Amino acid sequence: MPEQDSGSLGNIEPQGDLGLALALADIADEITMSRFGAIDLAVTAKPDLTPVTDADQSVERVLRARLAATRPRDAMLGEEMGTTGPGTDPARQVADPRRIGRTWIVDPIDGTKSFVRRVPVWASLIALLEDGRPTVGVVSAPALGRRWWAAQGSGAWVRDAPGAEPRPLAVSDVRDLADASISYSSLTGWADRGLLDPFVRLLTTVWRSRAYGDFWSYMMVAEGAVDLAAEPELAIWDMAAVAVIVTEAGGTFTGLDGRPGIHGGAGAASNGHLHSQLIKALR
């Protein structure tokens, strides 16, 4: 499949890291769309009782092979198959994503429950971590016809439809919670962490709240369509790609404790102006 048409972004080198990430997203899109809504889609439960499909596994297996061939010195961490490559303990297939060096992070399908139920809100997330920090991120949602991407120092971009000209992303300028729109995934995780009451108070404080869910909440922060997004329980593969896109769009991405980065097990994103108010409200 041909690599992503970068349109006006002529500075993307096809063999560079962002060019590779976009090409990997093309591969993922082809696999996922061929299985989306398939009658024979195989769905099983993982140990944590979350679903995994044959599409999740196929995407990760193919992207692993592509990365092994094109970036043999890099490690890869995927949601379904752990970590492989330099710095990996082959007995456990696990490596610390905060390690010094380069690690590709792949979530084959973020929003598998939506994928299984034929809801089009799901995406493949691809990121590159360098010394533990995300420097490249691609979020591709082919059932929505949309793709977002960013590289550190190069801004964030979105393609609104296949073949459309990419446009730059920028967060909103809203500065008061009473004027803000917030997106989240569900209330369950907040209750599990004992944070349901402060989160519900936050929802009643802002101008508007909607549970758009998963990757889409963060992409709308990057677009300036909403101003805040937060989730209390996230894995690194949920956050790596979205974090660099939000920050390159001018926003802020931290844990719920306000510490920058993607290693805190939770995520809070904002347009930057509202971030201290968001963190304070959740304490």
C-alpha positions as MATLAB code, in Angstrom:
seq = 'MPEQDSGSLGNIEPQGDLGLALALADIADEITMSRFGAIDLAVTAKPDLTPVTDADQSVERVLRARLAATRPRDAMLGEEMGTTGPGTDPARQVADPRRIGRTWIVDPIDGTKSFVRRVPVWASLIALLEDGRPTVGVVSAPALGRRWWAAQGSGAWVRDAPGAEPRPLAVSDVRDLADASISYSSLTGWADRGLLDPFVRLLTTVWRSRAYGDFWSYMMVAEGAVDLAAEPELAIWDMAAVAVIVTEAGGTFTGLDGRPGIHGGAGAASNGHLHSQLIKALR';
ca = [
       0.000    0.000    0.000;
       1.450    3.457   -0.863;
       2.719    5.654    1.916;
       0.579    8.442    3.339;
       0.142   11.433    1.029;
       1.435   14.280    3.156;
      -0.078   16.952    0.913;
       1.414   20.330    1.727;
       3.750   18.805    4.308;
       6.587   18.384    1.874;
       9.121   18.266    4.693;
       8.068   14.734    5.666;
      10.795   12.360    4.538;
       9.341    8.969    3.494;
      12.246    7.188    5.204;
      12.160    9.423    8.291;
      10.455    8.430   11.531;
       7.245   10.345   10.837;
       7.134    9.064    7.272;
       7.543    5.527    8.578;
       4.832    6.021   11.204;
       2.425    7.248    8.519;
       3.261    4.264    6.332;
       2.628    1.935    9.285;
      -0.746    3.629    9.769;
      -1.595    2.919    6.113;
      -0.878   -0.763    6.729;
      -2.954   -0.765    9.918;
      -5.874    0.925    8.148;
      -5.909   -1.670    5.399;
      -6.040   -4.531    7.901;
      -8.560   -3.010   10.305;
     -11.000   -1.873    7.623;
     -10.923   -5.317    6.027;
     -12.087   -6.786    9.360;
     -14.408   -4.018   10.590;
     -17.922   -5.455   10.600;
     -16.729   -8.854    9.378;
     -19.148  -11.671   10.167;
     -16.279  -13.999   11.014;
     -14.409  -11.522   13.249;
     -12.765  -13.537   16.023;
     -13.107  -11.965   19.492;
     -11.536  -13.358   22.653;
     -11.088  -12.041   26.196;
      -7.671  -11.090   27.563;
      -6.738  -11.815   31.206;
      -8.076   -8.381   32.206;
     -11.387   -9.352   30.523;
     -11.053   -6.696   27.816;
     -11.688   -7.919   24.258;
      -9.066   -8.568   21.613;
      -9.853   -9.336   17.977;
      -8.003  -11.033   15.165;
      -7.615   -7.535   13.681;
      -5.729   -6.279   16.769;
      -3.376   -9.213   16.565;
      -2.866   -9.011   12.806;
      -2.017   -5.309   12.910;
       0.520   -5.728   15.668;
       2.125   -8.768   14.062;
       2.532   -7.036   10.685;
       3.811   -3.764   12.164;
       6.333   -5.683   14.264;
       7.690   -7.331   11.140;
       7.902   -3.993    9.308;
       9.700   -2.309   12.217;
      12.084   -5.222   12.662;
      13.058   -4.839    9.015;
      13.312   -1.040    8.890;
      14.379   -0.151   12.451;
      16.225   -3.231   13.752;
      18.017   -1.248   16.473;
      14.746    0.037   17.968;
      12.576   -1.708   20.543;
       8.808   -2.058   20.118;
       6.089   -2.190   22.752;
       2.634   -3.315   21.622;
      -0.529   -3.762   23.632;
      -1.051   -7.350   22.556;
       2.440   -8.884   22.430;
       4.650   -6.975   24.861;
       8.093   -5.633   24.025;
      10.681   -6.943   21.597;
      14.019   -5.626   20.432;
      17.101   -4.161   22.163;
      16.806   -3.892   25.951;
      14.170   -6.616   26.167;
      14.254   -9.543   28.532;
      13.363  -12.404   26.148;
      12.080  -14.513   29.045;
       9.427  -11.944   29.953;
       9.029   -9.977   26.710;
       8.920   -6.797   28.763;
      11.100   -3.686   28.731;
      10.826   -0.363   30.494;
       9.459    2.197   27.993;
      11.359    4.879   29.948;
      14.623    3.234   28.879;
      17.348    5.229   27.196;
      17.010    4.721   23.470;
      14.206    4.401   20.948;
      10.981    2.448   21.468;
       8.039    2.281   19.081;
       4.674    2.089   20.837;
       1.684    0.524   19.055;
      -1.947    0.204   20.068;
      -3.390   -1.749   17.127;
      -6.971   -0.716   17.866;
      -7.742    1.865   20.525;
     -11.450    1.381   21.125;
     -11.719   -2.366   20.525;
     -15.121   -2.491   22.236;
     -16.397    0.028   19.676;
     -14.744   -1.927   16.864;
     -16.481   -5.127   17.957;
     -19.890   -3.407   18.089;
     -19.380   -1.707   14.696;
     -19.140    1.748   16.229;
     -16.705    3.734   14.019;
     -14.913    5.479   16.902;
     -11.643    3.518   17.042;
      -8.122    4.131   15.819;
      -4.646    2.694   15.459;
      -2.106    4.566   17.599;
       1.567    4.609   16.619;
       4.280    6.513   18.476;
       8.030    6.721   18.847;
       9.588    7.253   22.276;
      13.123    8.566   22.516;
      14.616    8.242   25.984;
      11.099    7.777   27.327;
       9.555   10.858   25.668;
       7.115   10.658   22.723;
       8.570   12.457   19.698;
       6.355   11.114   16.893;
       2.673   10.240   17.017;
       0.055    9.087   14.510;
      -3.612    8.447   15.270;
      -5.472    6.911   12.336;
      -9.260    6.430   12.436;
     -10.149    5.014    9.011;
     -13.811    4.325    9.784;
     -14.142    8.070   10.459;
     -11.963    8.871    7.438;
      -9.606   10.927    9.623;
      -5.942   10.899   10.642;
      -3.911   13.079   13.015;
      -0.120   13.229   13.351;
       2.747   15.184   14.884;
       6.498   15.174   15.306;
       8.350   17.046   18.022;
       9.120   20.569   16.899;
       7.095   20.270   13.668;
       3.553   20.983   14.849;
       0.445   18.802   14.669;
      -1.730   18.097   11.645;
      -5.008   16.483   10.662;
      -6.381   15.100    7.428;
     -10.183   15.367    7.549;
     -10.895   12.914    4.727;
      -8.912   10.554    2.512;
      -7.034   12.614   -0.080;
      -7.852   15.913    1.639;
      -5.194   18.555    2.187;
      -3.762   18.340    5.733;
      -4.374   21.313    8.006;
      -2.472   22.414   11.116;
      -3.939   21.869   14.558;
      -4.217   24.405   17.366;
      -5.846   24.158   20.769;
      -8.553   26.557   21.934;
      -8.065   29.808   23.826;
     -10.741   29.180   26.484;
      -9.478   30.296   29.901;
     -12.323   29.707   32.353;
     -13.770   26.338   33.390;
     -17.259   27.825   33.207;
     -16.719   28.301   29.460;
     -14.972   24.985   28.849;
     -15.996   21.759   27.155;
     -14.656   18.459   28.542;
     -14.598   14.964   27.052;
     -13.989   11.650   28.809;
     -14.538    7.911   28.269;
     -16.673    6.648   31.156;
     -17.344    7.119   34.860;
     -16.325    3.606   35.901;
     -12.599    4.202   36.269;
     -13.153    7.355   38.315;
     -15.240    5.395   40.803;
     -12.608    2.656   41.000;
      -9.970    5.239   41.975;
     -12.186    7.031   44.481;
     -12.315   10.125   42.289;
     -15.909    9.948   41.115;
     -17.184   12.779   43.329;
     -14.558   15.363   42.300;
     -14.899   14.334   38.659;
     -18.679   14.707   38.694;
     -18.275   18.115   40.370;
     -15.940   19.089   37.547;
     -18.518   17.965   34.973;
     -21.125   20.199   36.598;
     -18.693   23.138   36.693;
     -17.822   23.266   33.006;
     -19.999   24.614   30.217;
     -20.384   21.266   28.446;
     -19.424   17.624   29.003;
     -19.596   14.708   26.590;
     -18.141   11.195   26.701;
     -16.672   11.045   23.207;
     -14.160    8.547   24.519;
     -10.750    7.021   23.906;
      -8.376    8.709   21.422;
     -11.075   11.042   20.105;
     -11.259   13.087   23.303;
      -7.580   14.028   22.970;
      -7.731   14.681   19.256;
     -10.573   17.133   19.814;
      -8.456   18.915   22.420;
      -5.713   19.201   19.792;
      -8.244   20.536   17.278;
      -9.640   23.096   19.721;
     -13.089   21.481   19.492;
     -13.038   20.691   23.217;
     -10.828   22.195   25.887;
     -10.210   19.359   28.382;
      -9.933   15.580   28.452;
      -9.030   13.201   31.257;
      -8.997    9.497   32.053;
      -7.973    7.884   35.369;
      -6.586    4.592   34.029;
      -4.446    4.505   30.911;
      -1.585    2.432   29.569;
       1.405    3.949   27.822;
       0.111    2.775   24.423;
      -3.092    4.755   25.059;
      -1.134    7.955   25.683;
       2.092    8.068   23.683;
       0.695    9.073   20.285;
      -2.047   11.380   21.580;
       0.302   13.192   23.977;
       2.724   14.412   21.308;
      -0.168   15.512   19.077;
      -1.792   17.499   21.907;
       1.454   19.178   22.933;
       2.513   19.982   19.360;
      -0.906   21.599   18.891;
      -0.060   23.925   21.787;
      -1.754   22.014   24.587;
      -0.602   20.309   27.782;
      -0.562   16.596   28.607;
       0.204   15.278   32.099;
      -0.837   12.690   34.627;
      -3.644   13.458   37.056;
      -0.965   14.647   39.463;
       0.089   17.343   37.013;
       3.443   15.780   36.229;
       4.297   16.051   32.511;
       4.606   12.877   30.526;
       2.937    9.556   29.866;
       4.264    7.321   32.629;
       1.779    8.047   35.419;
      -0.951    5.555   34.523;
      -3.524    8.274   33.802;
      -3.930   11.204   31.438;
      -5.057   14.814   31.608;
      -5.019   17.023   28.522;
      -5.977   20.643   28.068;
      -5.427   23.736   25.982;
      -2.778   24.742   28.540;
      -4.662   27.736   29.906;
      -6.999   25.486   31.890;
      -4.560   22.849   33.016;
      -3.901   23.994   36.559;
      -7.660   24.370   37.095;
      -8.222   20.845   35.755;
      -5.610   19.260   38.025;
      -6.830   21.190   41.060;
     -10.433   20.101   40.423;
      -9.424   16.440   40.344;
      -7.553   16.467   43.659;
];
